[in-house]
Amino acid sequence: MKLRFQVWREHLALLASGWPLALIVILGFALAFQFVKPAPPRQLVMTTGSTGGAYYEFAQRYRDILARDGVTLEILTSAGSGENLKRLKEGTAQIGFIQGGVPPGKSGDVELQSLGSAFYEPIWVFTRGEKPLTRLSQLDGKRIALAQESSSTRALAWRLLEANEVNRNSVVARAELDAAGALQQGELDALFVIAAPEAMVVQVLLRSPDVQLMSFSQAEAYRRRYPFLFRLVMPEGGVDFAHNLPPKEVQLIAPSANLILREDMHPALQSLMLKALREVHGGKGYFQAPGEFPAYKDSNFPIAPAAERFYVSGPPFLQRYLPFWLAVLADRFLILMLPFFTLLFPIMRFAPALYSWKVRTRICRCYGELKFLENDIRAWQNKSEPRPGARQELEGRLDEIERMAEELVIPTTFADQRYTLREHILLVRRSLTQTHPAPPMAREKLPALSEGDSP
């Protein structure tokens, strides 16, 4: 029982001696905790566009995909990119569609970042007349309608029309389907639309027999002057093989539709949203090759770090093989455990050396006291007239050193040093027990012999 108690004392002493290493590990955990974000929320608010528009339709598809991973996407309709930008700055939405070319304006409390472009939004100019048009400057003096009243769409349209010196007085704003019907009836000469190819008004007008789609002969010049615009080509028959629509190759210019988010949006939700974008927009389309989207194409907003990693190496490693919430939990756990795994090897390597040093320090403390005592014993033995009670004082000090040696808590691997210390204490005790040498006795002076005396 006593032996078992001694073993437990040794183990406790070992643990107590490792407090510097434990402190290092605790500090490592505290540092790692600063980089562990809280669990992502289960709801995300997205601002899109008008009901029935391409932005809204795509957002509904995102909502279905995110729902598979237990995240609810709340969709807010809006008048377009201008209102979306305002909502993002105010914080009423975490993510939203912003048309390419829309300036970010003054940043609010939180920086806005880009998750990337999702698709192209071509500029469609539909016209009536026998002679097809190839330049926007040819629209001057004609009856032109803007099919959308979004501030960003109108701003881009006015920017291009003014660059071509088209008079504003000939431009009116009308609802999409209303403007398309007016163009088909001949009440308008041209209709200016900025929308995805899947938009209903675009599909209707592409198949209208008396309506022509303008081909931008200056498409390359627009691309070079306006970096946010892209040159697209719709091949002959790209809409309908049977009716050969369009009847010839058409050049278009287009901004991109970008997903802009607040920088405080949780990184895990950013990665989840990027996976939804790849699922919805990663295939082929009218103007895109498979895998072209999502991509960072518009540099008006800085790219989000999560998006940058996604475009380089794909989704986070754990999210490729684990369910979303399990991957998030595992990722947070690994960050917390990183200090432990990082410090484990040094701790395993230096802990025994540290403990050995602490044990040897205790033994050396006894040796230090024993050395001082031995010096005092020699000084005492060399005195001709030692101080009374000095021997009892030296014996008391030796007893105290012996008691310290007996109470040392050291593991059995250091038992040989304990016994060596006890032998040295015994040697000092023997030297102390030796009789103090008597002072040299003075010789008695003999009387001097006189002459004639016998010895």
FENVENPE-V965382 format. One record per backbone hydrogen bond with DSSP energy under -0.5 kcal/mol. CO is the residue of the C=O (numbers start at 1). NH is the residue of the N-H. If there is no record, write none. Layout:
# FENVENPE-V965382
co:CO nh:NH
co:CO nh:NH
This chain:
# FENVENPE-V965382
co:1 nh:5
co:2 nh:6
co:3 nh:7
co:4 nh:8
co:5 nh:9
co:6 nh:10
co:7 nh:11
co:8 nh:12
co:9 nh:13
co:10 nh:14
co:11 nh:15
co:12 nh:16
co:13 nh:17
co:14 nh:18
co:15 nh:18
co:16 nh:19
co:18 nh:22
co:19 nh:23
co:20 nh:24
co:21 nh:25
co:22 nh:26
co:23 nh:27
co:24 nh:28
co:25 nh:29
co:26 nh:30
co:27 nh:31
co:28 nh:32
co:29 nh:33
co:30 nh:34
co:31 nh:34
co:32 nh:35
co:33 nh:36
co:35 nh:37
co:42 nh:72
co:44 nh:46
co:44 nh:74
co:45 nh:94
co:45 nh:95
co:46 nh:76
co:47 nh:97
co:49 nh:78
co:50 nh:53
co:53 nh:57
co:54 nh:58
co:55 nh:59
co:56 nh:60
co:57 nh:61
co:58 nh:62
co:59 nh:63
co:60 nh:64
co:61 nh:65
co:62 nh:66
co:63 nh:67
co:64 nh:68
co:65 nh:68
co:66 nh:69
co:66 nh:71
co:67 nh:70
co:71 nh:73
co:72 nh:44
co:72 nh:74
co:73 nh:75
co:74 nh:46
co:74 nh:76
co:75 nh:77
co:76 nh:48
co:80 nh:84
co:81 nh:85
co:82 nh:86
co:83 nh:87
co:84 nh:88
co:85 nh:89
co:86 nh:90
co:87 nh:91
co:87 nh:92
co:87 nh:93
co:94 nh:262
co:95 nh:47
co:96 nh:260
co:98 nh:258
co:99 nh:102
co:101 nh:103
co:110 nh:108
co:111 nh:263
co:113 nh:261
co:114 nh:304
co:116 nh:259
co:117 nh:294
co:117 nh:295
co:119 nh:257
co:121 nh:255
co:122 nh:124
co:122 nh:195
co:123 nh:125
co:124 nh:126
co:124 nh:193
co:125 nh:214
co:126 nh:191
co:127 nh:212
co:130 nh:132
co:133 nh:215
co:134 nh:217
co:134 nh:218
co:135 nh:138
co:136 nh:139
co:137 nh:140
co:139 nh:142
co:142 nh:144
co:143 nh:189
co:143 nh:190
co:144 nh:172
co:145 nh:147
co:145 nh:192
co:146 nh:174
co:150 nh:154
co:151 nh:155
co:152 nh:156
co:153 nh:157
co:154 nh:158
co:155 nh:159
co:156 nh:160
co:157 nh:161
co:158 nh:162
co:159 nh:163
co:160 nh:164
co:161 nh:164
co:161 nh:166
co:162 nh:165
co:167 nh:170
co:168 nh:171
co:170 nh:144
co:172 nh:146
co:172 nh:174
co:175 nh:179
co:176 nh:180
co:177 nh:181
co:178 nh:182
co:179 nh:183
co:180 nh:184
co:181 nh:185
co:182 nh:186
co:182 nh:187
co:182 nh:188
co:183 nh:186
co:189 nh:128
co:190 nh:145
co:191 nh:126
co:191 nh:193
co:192 nh:147
co:193 nh:124
co:193 nh:195
co:196 nh:199
co:199 nh:203
co:200 nh:204
co:201 nh:205
co:202 nh:206
co:203 nh:207
co:204 nh:207
co:205 nh:208
co:208 nh:211
co:212 nh:127
co:212 nh:214
co:214 nh:216
co:215 nh:217
co:216 nh:219
co:218 nh:222
co:219 nh:223
co:220 nh:224
co:221 nh:225
co:222 nh:226
co:225 nh:227
co:226 nh:229
co:230 nh:232
co:230 nh:254
co:232 nh:252
co:233 nh:235
co:234 nh:250
co:235 nh:238
co:240 nh:245
co:241 nh:244
co:245 nh:239
co:245 nh:240
co:246 nh:237
co:250 nh:234
co:251 nh:216
co:252 nh:232
co:253 nh:123
co:254 nh:230
co:255 nh:121
co:256 nh:100
co:256 nh:258
co:257 nh:118
co:257 nh:119
co:258 nh:98
co:258 nh:260
co:259 nh:115
co:259 nh:116
co:260 nh:96
co:261 nh:113
co:262 nh:265
co:266 nh:269
co:266 nh:270
co:267 nh:271
co:268 nh:272
co:269 nh:273
co:270 nh:274
co:271 nh:275
co:272 nh:276
co:273 nh:277
co:274 nh:278
co:275 nh:279
co:276 nh:280
co:277 nh:281
co:278 nh:282
co:282 nh:291
co:288 nh:285
co:289 nh:292
co:295 nh:117
co:295 nh:297
co:297 nh:299
co:298 nh:301
co:302 nh:114
co:304 nh:308
co:305 nh:309
co:306 nh:310
co:307 nh:311
co:308 nh:312
co:309 nh:313
co:310 nh:314
co:316 nh:320
co:317 nh:320
co:317 nh:321
co:318 nh:321
co:318 nh:322
co:323 nh:327
co:324 nh:328
co:325 nh:329
co:326 nh:330
co:327 nh:331
co:328 nh:332
co:329 nh:333
co:330 nh:334
co:331 nh:335
co:332 nh:336
co:333 nh:337
co:334 nh:338
co:337 nh:341
co:338 nh:342
co:339 nh:343
co:340 nh:344
co:341 nh:345
co:343 nh:347
co:344 nh:348
co:345 nh:349
co:346 nh:350
co:347 nh:351
co:350 nh:354
co:351 nh:355
co:352 nh:356
co:353 nh:357
co:354 nh:358
co:355 nh:359
co:356 nh:360
co:357 nh:361
co:358 nh:362
co:359 nh:363
co:360 nh:364
co:361 nh:365
co:362 nh:366
co:363 nh:367
co:364 nh:368
co:365 nh:369
co:366 nh:370
co:367 nh:371
co:368 nh:372
co:369 nh:373
co:370 nh:374
co:371 nh:375
co:372 nh:376
co:373 nh:377
co:374 nh:378
co:375 nh:379
co:376 nh:380
co:377 nh:381
co:378 nh:382
co:380 nh:383
co:387 nh:390
co:389 nh:393
co:390 nh:394
co:391 nh:395
co:392 nh:396
co:393 nh:397
co:394 nh:398
co:395 nh:399
co:396 nh:400
co:397 nh:401
co:398 nh:402
co:399 nh:403
co:400 nh:404
co:401 nh:405
co:402 nh:406
co:403 nh:407
co:405 nh:408
co:408 nh:410
co:411 nh:414
co:412 nh:415
co:414 nh:417
co:414 nh:418
co:415 nh:419
co:416 nh:420
co:417 nh:421
co:418 nh:422
co:419 nh:423
co:420 nh:424
co:421 nh:425
co:422 nh:426
co:423 nh:427
co:424 nh:428
co:425 nh:429
co:426 nh:430
co:427 nh:431
co:428 nh:432
co:429 nh:433
co:430 nh:434
co:450 nh:453
